[in-house]
Amino acid sequence: GFDPTVVVGGELNNFKNNAKLGKGNHIIVEADESDGSFLELNPHMAIVTNIEDDHLDHYKNMENILKDFRKFISKIPDNGQVILCKDCDNAKELVKQYGRNYISYGIFNKADLMAKDIELDKLNSKSKIYWQGEKIGELYLKVAGYHNILNALAAIVVARELGISFTEIAKILETFQGVHRRMEIITNLDDKILIIDDYAHHPTEIKITLSALRSSWQNRRIIAIFQPHRYSRTKLLAEKFGKVFFDADCVIINDIYSANELPISGISGETIFKEIE
């Protein structure tokens, strides 16, 4: 096998760690765009899963975010590959001026690699996988939500680029146990009460997480308890926060976790609560 070195942000449940030192020639890195430090990397392949109006304390606006992402993909060598999600509008915007070939994946928009006929059942999913219109197999995952299927599609593209067959990568993906604090079941009381922890702190992440829960447990009552992360993010995205809890039956907003920021006058958990009302 390839036995790559892995460095990611969250703790992988398969490893019980966020890093693994491999003996192979490849390193897989979850690049951090929050402060622009991903521009220090010189990748051979780059996956752009999604681009959001996050980290505005650093970037100020979306155009600056796109500018840095354009710099990032421009670093890919001619014999490398850019891989992006066609279901993200900002990712599609990113490659308009790229001028080079790239590989796309998606569920809802036409792409090179696609998942179709998706079945969601609690923390599991089943889908049929197509490469440029031709079915290449079926994918079974033990993690919930469309977003995890999209992540799996990105991994499949990379694997194919490295010469790994779909059959091999599908077997490996079926064993993926998810990431700590990413839709992680903390308590399960006879399947009657589930307590699930998730780190989602941006409106889009919250929307995707709640949508995944609603799709997987359609007839259950969902109570969302949310602690806003950073005063600056709450101030800048308050209106968007107010529009993403519709898949929850009840919403409880906690005090803001400052992440070492100084308080901003007039900004609190109540700011989001008023937007939800």
TORFITOR-800555 format. One record per residue: x, y, z of N, C-alpha, C in turn; residue in three letters. Coordinates in steps of 0.05 Angstrom, whole numbers. Layout:
% TORFITOR-800555
X;Y;Z;X;Y;Z;X;Y;Z;ALA
...
***
This chain:
% TORFITOR-800555
16;-24;0;0;0;0;17;25;0;GLY
4;48;0;18;74;-2;28;83;26;PHE
13;76;47;21;83;75;29;113;76;ASP
11;132;71;18;160;71;19;171;100;PRO
33;193;103;32;209;127;7;226;126;THR
-7;229;148;-33;243;149;-32;265;170;VAL
-40;289;163;-42;311;183;-68;326;177;VAL
-87;324;196;-113;337;192;-121;352;217;VAL
-143;367;215;-151;384;237;-165;370;260;GLY
-183;351;253;-198;336;273;-185;309;279;GLY
-193;298;302;-183;272;310;-198;250;295;GLU
-184;235;278;-197;213;263;-203;190;281;LEU
-228;180;281;-236;159;298;-221;133;292;ASN
-213;129;267;-198;105;260;-171;104;273;ASN
-158;128;277;-131;129;288;-131;138;317;PHE
-153;150;326;-154;163;352;-132;185;354;LYS
-128;198;331;-107;219;330;-113;236;306;ASN
-101;260;304;-105;276;280;-81;275;262;ASN
-62;257;268;-39;254;251;-29;225;252;ALA
-17;216;230;-5;189;228;20;191;211;LYS
42;181;222;67;181;207;69;155;191;LEU
69;159;164;71;136;147;99;132;136;GLY
103;110;122;129;103;111;130;108;81;LYS
107;117;70;105;121;41;116;149;32;GLY
113;154;6;123;179;-5;102;202;-6;ASN
78;197;4;57;216;2;49;227;30;HIS
41;252;30;30;265;55;3;277;48;ILE
-16;272;65;-43;283;62;-47;304;83;ILE
-52;329;75;-54;351;94;-82;365;91;VAL
-95;369;113;-119;386;113;-109;415;115;GLU
-108;429;93;-96;456;92;-114;476;107;ALA
-102;494;121;-116;514;137;-116;541;123;ASP
-140;549;113;-142;574;100;-150;597;118;GLU
-155;591;144;-166;611;162;-149;636;165;SER
-122;633;163;-104;656;166;-86;658;141;ASP
-93;644;120;-77;645;95;-52;627;96;GLY
-49;612;117;-24;596;119;-24;573;99;SER
-46;566;87;-46;544;67;-29;552;43;PHE
-23;578;40;-6;587;18;23;580;22;LEU
30;570;46;57;561;51;62;533;40;GLU
41;519;33;43;492;22;49;493;-8;LEU
61;472;-17;66;468;-46;55;441;-55;ASN
29;438;-57;17;412;-62;20;402;-91;PRO
20;376;-93;20;364;-120;-9;361;-130;HIS
-27;355;-111;-56;355;-117;-70;371;-96;MET
-92;384;-104;-107;400;-84;-137;395;-88;ALA
-150;389;-66;-180;386;-66;-192;411;-54;ILE
-210;423;-69;-225;446;-59;-254;436;-54;VAL
-260;431;-28;-286;419;-21;-308;441;-22;THR
-302;464;-10;-321;486;-10;-307;511;-2;ASN
-318;534;-9;-307;560;-2;-330;577;9;ILE
-327;586;34;-348;601;47;-339;628;57;GLU
-357;645;64;-351;671;74;-344;669;104;ASP
-324;653;110;-315;649;137;-288;662;141;ASP
-280;664;166;-254;676;173;-252;705;163;HIS
-274;719;164;-274;747;153;-259;766;171;LEU
-252;757;196;-234;773;213;-207;776;200;ASP
-200;756;183;-174;757;169;-177;768;140;HIS
-198;758;126;-201;764;98;-216;789;91;TYR
-234;797;109;-251;821;105;-275;817;86;LYS
-270;803;63;-291;799;44;-286;774;27;ASN
-307;765;12;-305;741;-3;-285;743;-26;MET
-282;766;-38;-263;769;-60;-234;763;-51;GLU
-228;771;-27;-201;765;-16;-197;735;-11;ASN
-219;722;-3;-218;693;1;-212;679;-25;ILE
-227;687;-46;-224;675;-72;-196;681;-84;LEU
-186;705;-78;-159;713;-87;-138;694;-76;LYS
-140;687;-50;-120;669;-38;-124;640;-49;ASP
-149;632;-54;-153;605;-65;-142;604;-93;PHE
-144;626;-109;-133;626;-136;-102;622;-134;ARG
-90;636;-115;-61;633;-111;-55;604;-104;LYS
-72;592;-87;-67;565;-78;-67;545;-101;PHE
-88;546;-118;-90;526;-140;-69;532;-162;ILE
-60;557;-163;-40;564;-183;-13;551;-177;SER
-10;542;-152;15;529;-144;17;500;-153;LYS
-5;489;-163;-5;461;-171;12;458;-196;ILE
31;440;-197;48;436;-221;32;425;-244;PRO
43;427;-268;30;417;-292;23;387;-291;ASP
40;372;-277;34;343;-275;18;336;-249;ASN
8;357;-236;-10;354;-213;-39;355;-221;GLY
-56;360;-201;-85;360;-207;-100;376;-187;GLN
-119;393;-197;-138;407;-180;-164;392;-181;VAL
-176;387;-158;-200;372;-156;-220;389;-140;ILE
-243;394;-151;-262;412;-137;-291;402;-138;LEU
-306;411;-118;-334;404;-116;-352;422;-133;CYS
-366;410;-152;-384;426;-170;-409;435;-156;LYS
-414;424;-131;-438;432;-116;-434;458;-101;ASP
-409;468;-101;-403;494;-87;-400;516;-108;CYS
-417;536;-107;-417;558;-126;-391;573;-126;ASP
-379;577;-102;-354;592;-101;-331;576;-112;ASN
-332;550;-110;-311;533;-122;-313;535;-152;ALA
-337;535;-163;-341;538;-192;-331;566;-201;LYS
-335;586;-185;-326;613;-191;-295;613;-192;GLU
-283;598;-174;-254;597;-171;-240;589;-197;LEU
-252;569;-211;-237;558;-235;-245;572;-261;VAL
-262;593;-259;-270;607;-284;-245;619;-298;LYS
-226;629;-283;-202;641;-294;-178;623;-291;GLN
-182;598;-284;-160;580;-279;-144;573;-304;TYR
-159;567;-326;-146;563;-352;-132;537;-355;GLY
-136;518;-336;-123;492;-339;-144;470;-332;ARG
-138;446;-339;-156;424;-334;-159;419;-304;ASN
-182;409;-296;-186;401;-268;-207;379;-268;TYR
-209;365;-246;-229;343;-243;-250;352;-223;ILE
-275;348;-230;-297;356;-213;-312;332;-202;SER
-325;337;-179;-343;316;-168;-367;330;-156;TYR
-389;315;-153;-413;327;-142;-436;308;-140;GLY
-458;318;-129;-483;303;-127;-505;317;-143;ILE
-507;343;-139;-530;358;-150;-524;372;-176;PHE
-499;376;-183;-491;388;-208;-473;369;-224;ASN
-476;371;-251;-461;352;-268;-431;355;-263;LYS
-418;332;-260;-389;332;-254;-377;307;-265;ALA
-350;306;-265;-336;282;-275;-343;258;-259;ASP
-342;260;-232;-349;238;-214;-374;246;-199;LEU
-394;228;-200;-420;235;-187;-431;212;-171;MET
-445;218;-150;-460;199;-134;-490;203;-140;ALA
-503;181;-147;-532;182;-153;-547;160;-138;LYS
-574;162;-140;-591;142;-127;-583;138;-98;ASP
-581;160;-84;-571;160;-56;-593;151;-36;ILE
-585;133;-18;-603;124;3;-590;130;30;GLU
-603;146;47;-593;153;73;-609;139;94;LEU
-595;127;113;-608;113;135;-592;116;161;ASP
-601;134;178;-587;140;203;-558;148;196;LYS
-538;132;207;-510;140;202;-498;126;178;LEU
-515;115;161;-505;100;137;-515;112;112;ASN
-501;107;90;-511;115;64;-502;95;43;SER
-518;94;21;-512;77;-2;-516;94;-27;LYS
-498;93;-46;-501;108;-70;-487;94;-93;SER
-496;101;-118;-484;91;-142;-465;112;-153;LYS
-441;104;-160;-420;122;-168;-415;121;-198;ILE
-414;145;-211;-411;147;-240;-386;164;-247;TYR
-370;154;-265;-348;169;-276;-354;177;-304;TRP
-357;203;-309;-364;214;-335;-387;199;-348;GLN
-408;195;-332;-433;183;-341;-435;153;-340;GLY
-412;140;-335;-412;110;-334;-410;100;-306;GLU
-428;82;-298;-428;71;-271;-403;55;-266;LYS
-389;61;-244;-365;46;-238;-368;29;-212;ILE
-390;32;-198;-394;15;-174;-413;28;-154;GLY
-415;16;-131;-432;27;-109;-414;33;-85;GLU
-423;53;-70;-408;63;-47;-426;60;-22;LEU
-414;48;-1;-427;45;25;-411;60;45;TYR
-424;78;60;-410;93;81;-424;90;108;LEU
-408;91;130;-419;89;157;-418;115;171;LYS
-419;137;155;-422;164;166;-445;178;151;VAL
-459;195;165;-484;206;154;-480;231;137;ALA
-500;235;119;-502;261;106;-490;262;78;GLY
-502;280;62;-492;284;34;-463;294;35;TYR
-456;310;55;-429;322;55;-407;300;58;HIS
-414;279;72;-394;257;75;-392;241;49;ASN
-413;240;34;-412;227;7;-394;244;-11;ILE
-398;270;-10;-381;288;-26;-351;285;-18;LEU
-345;284;8;-318;280;16;-307;253;6;ASN
-324;233;6;-315;207;-5;-309;208;-35;ALA
-326;224;-49;-321;227;-78;-294;240;-83;LEU
-287;260;-67;-260;273;-70;-238;252;-65;ALA
-241;235;-45;-221;215;-39;-219;195;-63;ALA
-242;188;-75;-242;170;-98;-226;181;-121;ILE
-230;207;-126;-216;221;-148;-185;219;-144;VAL
-177;225;-119;-148;224;-113;-138;195;-117;VAL
-153;176;-106;-145;148;-108;-141;139;-138;ALA
-161;147;-154;-159;140;-183;-135;153;-196;ARG
-129;178;-188;-105;191;-199;-79;177;-191;GLU
-80;163;-168;-56;149;-159;-56;120;-168;LEU
-76;112;-184;-76;85;-195;-90;65;-178;GLY
-105;74;-158;-120;55;-141;-147;51;-153;ILE
-156;26;-154;-182;20;-166;-205;29;-149;SER
-228;33;-161;-252;40;-146;-259;19;-126;PHE
-256;-6;-133;-263;-28;-115;-246;-26;-89;THR
-220;-21;-92;-203;-19;-69;-210;5;-51;GLU
-214;28;-63;-220;52;-47;-247;50;-34;ILE
-267;38;-48;-294;35;-36;-293;17;-11;ALA
-276;-4;-12;-273;-21;12;-262;-6;35;LYS
-242;11;29;-229;27;51;-249;48;62;ILE
-263;61;44;-282;82;53;-304;70;70;LEU
-312;46;65;-333;33;81;-324;29;110;GLU
-298;29;115;-287;25;142;-283;52;157;THR
-287;74;143;-283;100;155;-303;105;177;PHE
-292;112;201;-309;115;225;-315;144;232;GLN
-308;163;214;-314;191;220;-293;205;236;GLY
-300;229;245;-281;247;259;-293;256;285;VAL
-276;257;306;-285;266;332;-299;293;330;HIS
-323;296;342;-339;320;343;-349;328;315;ARG
-352;309;298;-365;313;272;-389;294;270;ARG
-412;303;279;-436;286;281;-430;260;297;MET
-417;264;319;-408;242;336;-430;235;357;GLU
-439;210;357;-459;202;377;-445;200;404;ILE
-454;216;423;-442;216;450;-458;196;468;ILE
-484;197;465;-501;179;481;-524;169;464;THR
-530;143;467;-553;131;454;-569;115;474;ASN
-592;126;482;-609;113;502;-631;97;488;LEU
-625;72;483;-644;53;470;-656;64;444;ASP
-640;79;429;-649;91;404;-672;111;408;ASP
-678;118;432;-700;136;438;-689;165;440;LYS
-667;168;453;-654;194;456;-625;191;446;ILE
-618;207;426;-590;208;416;-579;236;423;LEU
-555;236;434;-541;262;438;-517;261;419;ILE
-517;281;401;-497;282;380;-481;308;382;ILE
-455;306;382;-437;329;384;-426;336;356;ASP
-426;361;349;-415;370;324;-402;397;327;ASP
-379;401;314;-363;426;317;-373;448;299;TYR
-394;444;284;-404;464;264;-406;491;277;ALA
-393;511;265;-393;538;277;-397;560;255;HIS
-402;551;231;-408;569;209;-436;562;199;HIS
-452;582;190;-479;577;181;-482;553;162;PRO
-465;551;142;-467;530;123;-462;503;137;THR
-443;501;155;-437;476;169;-461;468;186;GLU
-474;487;199;-498;481;215;-520;471;198;ILE
-525;484;175;-546;476;157;-541;448;147;LYS
-517;442;139;-510;415;129;-514;394;150;ILE
-505;400;174;-507;380;196;-536;374;203;THR
-552;395;206;-580;391;213;-595;378;190;LEU
-588;385;165;-600;372;142;-594;342;142;SER
-569;335;148;-561;307;149;-577;292;171;ALA
-580;304;194;-596;292;216;-625;288;208;LEU
-636;309;195;-664;308;187;-669;286;165;ARG
-650;284;147;-652;264;125;-650;236;136;SER
-633;233;157;-628;206;168;-649;198;189;SER
-659;218;203;-679;212;224;-704;230;219;TRP
-719;223;198;-740;241;188;-762;246;208;GLN
-768;226;224;-791;228;242;-784;233;271;ASN
-759;241;275;-750;246;303;-751;276;309;ARG
-755;283;335;-754;310;344;-725;318;348;ARG
-716;340;335;-689;349;336;-687;374;353;ILE
-671;373;374;-666;397;391;-637;405;387;ILE
-633;429;376;-606;439;370;-597;458;392;ALA
-574;452;405;-563;470;425;-537;481;412;ILE
-536;507;408;-514;519;393;-499;540;409;PHE
-473;538;411;-456;558;423;-441;573;401;GLN
-447;599;396;-433;614;375;-403;615;382;PRO
-387;615;361;-358;615;363;-347;642;352;HIS
-336;658;369;-325;684;363;-346;706;361;ARG
-340;729;373;-357;753;371;-358;763;343;TYR
-334;764;330;-332;775;303;-349;759;283;SER
-348;732;285;-363;715;267;-393;719;271;ARG
-401;721;297;-429;725;304;-439;752;292;THR
-423;772;295;-431;799;284;-434;799;254;LYS
-414;787;240;-414;788;211;-435;770;198;LEU
-441;747;211;-458;727;199;-485;722;213;LEU
-492;741;231;-516;738;247;-541;732;230;ALA
-545;747;209;-568;743;192;-569;715;180;GLU
-545;705;171;-544;678;159;-549;657;180;LYS
-538;661;205;-543;642;226;-573;639;231;PHE
-588;661;228;-616;660;234;-633;644;214;GLY
-620;636;192;-635;622;170;-628;593;168;LYS
-612;582;186;-602;554;181;-612;533;201;VAL
-629;541;219;-638;522;239;-665;510;233;PHE
-675;513;208;-702;505;202;-707;475;204;PHE
-686;459;203;-689;430;206;-691;421;235;ASP
-687;440;253;-690;433;282;-718;440;291;ALA
-728;424;310;-755;430;321;-753;450;344;ASP
-730;450;357;-726;469;379;-697;478;379;CYS
-692;504;384;-665;515;383;-659;529;409;VAL
-636;522;420;-626;535;444;-599;548;438;ILE
-597;575;442;-573;589;436;-558;596;462;ILE
-533;588;464;-516;592;487;-501;618;485;ASN
-486;625;506;-468;648;505;-445;643;485;ASP
-434;664;475;-412;662;455;-387;652;468;ILE
-374;633;454;-346;625;461;-328;644;447;TYR
-312;659;462;-297;682;451;-273;674;434;SER
-261;650;439;-236;642;426;-215;665;428;ALA
-214;676;453;-194;697;460;-200;724;447;ASN
-223;727;434;-231;754;424;-242;771;447;GLU
-239;797;444;-252;815;463;-281;818;456;LEU
-299;821;475;-327;824;469;-333;848;451;PRO
-354;846;435;-363;868;418;-389;877;430;ILE
-391;903;435;-415;914;447;-440;907;431;SER
-461;897;444;-486;891;431;-487;864;417;GLY
-465;849;418;-464;823;405;-463;801;426;ILE
-482;782;424;-484;760;443;-500;738;430;SER
-505;717;445;-522;695;435;-549;705;427;GLY
-559;726;441;-585;737;435;-586;749;407;GLU
-563;757;397;-562;769;370;-572;748;349;THR
-564;723;352;-573;702;334;-601;695;340;ILE
-608;694;366;-636;687;374;-656;706;361;PHE
-650;732;360;-668;751;348;-670;746;318;LYS
-649;738;305;-650;732;276;-667;707;271;GLU
-666;688;288;-682;663;285;-711;670;288;ILE
-718;687;307;-746;695;311;-758;706;285;GLU
***
